[in-house]
């Protein structure tokens, strides 16, 4: 790339950005504001188009003013800017987790509408160290302790973190030197949140040798270990697993049982993530309990992460749990986050085939697909009447196919 990159931005991370316009998520805090300015200058040097987005969670009276401040800075920089508003919190559960998940979904939808394939985030070196400690406290394994990847996939986007090697202090010094104001969220000082308590404990931990540099080095070491384990898991997947066009995964039980425990867990997590089209892994304790049951012998169906898992004879079967499938959508839309659909007649909806739908497909056994997989497969209906089920009662004018087909199964672990 011509012109090089600003020293504060990691050139290898930016090199991973797909061609086309870039997005940047800007809250108005010091980290993301500095990222906006640095990335704007990088895009100007490299003939790239940049668009910025701010999510106003509406949880504080000042949030609208802060979003407007970002808009003014973007105007001065010549960067397109949008403000998205989140109104979906029911005031139950973990606020920060809910806000983060909503923010990612809103930003992904915004990016998709503008043809943006990559969005940059302002996570810093200190964020990386805090993430290691948070995940250690939650009992994470190698993957969790590898913390945040500089380049990751999720919600149909490439997420870039080009500031993971840069400190918060350096970014604020940069903004101060430029005379650019920022507005840090006061929740970043609220001790009710785990990350804030971790942040406050960092100076004391540093006295014991748990410095930011040591924690970041640990994350880097874990990332290397993770890459090696994923390569071994790839080999196990090739030997033991088969992803089916109906959206399920078959695993040879004996090959699975003979594998190393860590590789079994990775393969199982990969199967669950692909079948459920989930960006998140199940908790390690739940995954371990399922693995123990599968290696002990035949296992009646049990559920985890929106999937139903069973073992009969030498076959482990991972299927979508049909009761957890998405609500009906009009034919032609994406259903259950994983099925593209098309119908050449009007007025149809797509939903899970389910037990009543399968009962209307008397020849379903001849398809060779597992019953549990068919229950969660897409069905086209007019009202309550079944019109077609591509995998159990096909019709020439109703079609459904996986957005990430069997060929995408092997990559699923690295994309999460």
Secondary structure as the mmCIF struct_conf table of DSSP 4:
data_model
#
loop_
_struct_conf.conf_type_id
_struct_conf.id
_struct_conf.beg_label_comp_id
_struct_conf.beg_label_asym_id
_struct_conf.beg_label_seq_id
_struct_conf.end_label_comp_id
_struct_conf.end_label_asym_id
_struct_conf.end_label_seq_id
TURN_TY1_P TURN_TY1_P1 UNK A 2 UNK A 3
TURN_TY1_P TURN_TY1_P2 UNK A 7 UNK A 8
BEND BEND1 UNK A 9 UNK A 9
HELX_RH_AL_P HELX_RH_AL_P1 UNK A 11 UNK A 15
TURN_TY1_P TURN_TY1_P3 UNK A 16 UNK A 16
BEND BEND2 UNK A 17 UNK A 17
HELX_LH_PP_P HELX_LH_PP_P1 UNK A 18 UNK A 18
BEND BEND3 UNK A 19 UNK A 20
STRN STRN1 UNK A 22 UNK A 25
BEND BEND4 UNK A 28 UNK A 29
HELX_RH_AL_P HELX_RH_AL_P2 UNK A 30 UNK A 45
TURN_TY1_P TURN_TY1_P4 UNK A 46 UNK A 47
STRN STRN2 UNK A 50 UNK A 56
BEND BEND5 UNK A 60 UNK A 60
TURN_TY1_P TURN_TY1_P5 UNK A 61 UNK A 62
HELX_RH_AL_P HELX_RH_AL_P3 UNK A 63 UNK A 77
TURN_TY1_P TURN_TY1_P6 UNK A 78 UNK A 78
STRN STRN3 UNK A 80 UNK A 85
BEND BEND6 UNK A 91 UNK A 91
BEND BEND7 UNK A 93 UNK A 93
HELX_RH_AL_P HELX_RH_AL_P4 UNK A 95 UNK A 113
TURN_TY1_P TURN_TY1_P7 UNK A 114 UNK A 115
STRN STRN4 UNK A 118 UNK A 120
HELX_RH_AL_P HELX_RH_AL_P5 UNK A 125 UNK A 137
TURN_TY1_P TURN_TY1_P8 UNK A 138 UNK A 139
HELX_RH_AL_P HELX_RH_AL_P6 UNK A 142 UNK A 145
TURN_TY1_P TURN_TY1_P9 UNK A 146 UNK A 146
BEND BEND8 UNK A 150 UNK A 150
STRN STRN5 UNK A 151 UNK A 154
TURN_TY1_P TURN_TY1_P10 UNK A 155 UNK A 156
STRN STRN6 UNK A 157 UNK A 160
TURN_TY1_P TURN_TY1_P11 UNK A 162 UNK A 165
BEND BEND9 UNK A 166 UNK A 166
HELX_RH_AL_P HELX_RH_AL_P7 UNK A 168 UNK A 178
TURN_TY1_P TURN_TY1_P12 UNK A 179 UNK A 179
HELX_RH_3T_P HELX_RH_3T_P1 UNK A 186 UNK A 189
TURN_TY1_P TURN_TY1_P13 UNK A 191 UNK A 192
BEND BEND10 UNK A 193 UNK A 193
HELX_RH_AL_P HELX_RH_AL_P8 UNK A 194 UNK A 207
TURN_TY1_P TURN_TY1_P14 UNK A 208 UNK A 209
HELX_RH_AL_P HELX_RH_AL_P9 UNK A 212 UNK A 240
STRN STRN7 UNK A 241 UNK A 243
TURN_TY1_P TURN_TY1_P15 UNK A 245 UNK A 246
BEND BEND11 UNK A 247 UNK A 247
STRN STRN8 UNK A 249 UNK A 252
HELX_RH_AL_P HELX_RH_AL_P10 UNK A 253 UNK A 258
BEND BEND12 UNK A 259 UNK A 259
HELX_RH_AL_P HELX_RH_AL_P11 UNK A 261 UNK A 276
TURN_TY1_P TURN_TY1_P16 UNK A 277 UNK A 277
BEND BEND13 UNK A 279 UNK A 280
HELX_LH_PP_P HELX_LH_PP_P2 UNK A 281 UNK A 283
HELX_RH_AL_P HELX_RH_AL_P12 UNK A 284 UNK A 296
BEND BEND14 UNK A 297 UNK A 297
STRN STRN9 UNK A 299 UNK A 304
TURN_TY1_P TURN_TY1_P17 UNK A 305 UNK A 306
STRN STRN10 UNK A 307 UNK A 312
TURN_TY1_P TURN_TY1_P18 UNK A 313 UNK A 314
STRN STRN11 UNK A 315 UNK A 320
HELX_RH_3T_P HELX_RH_3T_P2 UNK A 322 UNK A 324
BEND BEND15 UNK A 325 UNK A 325
HELX_LH_PP_P HELX_LH_PP_P3 UNK A 326 UNK A 328
STRN STRN12 UNK A 329 UNK A 330
TURN_TY1_P TURN_TY1_P19 UNK A 331 UNK A 332
BEND BEND16 UNK A 333 UNK A 333
STRN STRN13 UNK A 335 UNK A 335
TURN_TY1_P TURN_TY1_P20 UNK A 336 UNK A 338
STRN STRN14 UNK A 339 UNK A 343
BEND BEND17 UNK A 344 UNK A 347
STRN STRN15 UNK A 349 UNK A 352
HELX_RH_AL_P HELX_RH_AL_P13 UNK A 354 UNK A 359
TURN_TY1_P TURN_TY1_P21 UNK A 360 UNK A 360
TURN_TY1_P TURN_TY1_P22 UNK A 362 UNK A 363
HELX_RH_3T_P HELX_RH_3T_P3 UNK A 364 UNK A 367
HELX_RH_AL_P HELX_RH_AL_P14 UNK A 371 UNK A 375
TURN_TY1_P TURN_TY1_P23 UNK A 376 UNK A 376
BEND BEND18 UNK A 377 UNK A 377
STRN STRN16 UNK A 378 UNK A 382
TURN_TY1_P TURN_TY1_P24 UNK A 383 UNK A 384
STRN STRN17 UNK A 385 UNK A 388
STRN STRN18 UNK A 389 UNK A 389
TURN_TY1_P TURN_TY1_P25 UNK A 390 UNK A 392
STRN STRN19 UNK A 393 UNK A 393
STRN STRN20 UNK A 395 UNK A 395
TURN_TY1_P TURN_TY1_P26 UNK A 396 UNK A 397
STRN STRN21 UNK A 398 UNK A 402
BEND BEND19 UNK A 403 UNK A 404
HELX_RH_3T_P HELX_RH_3T_P4 UNK A 406 UNK A 408
TURN_TY1_P TURN_TY1_P27 UNK A 409 UNK A 415
#
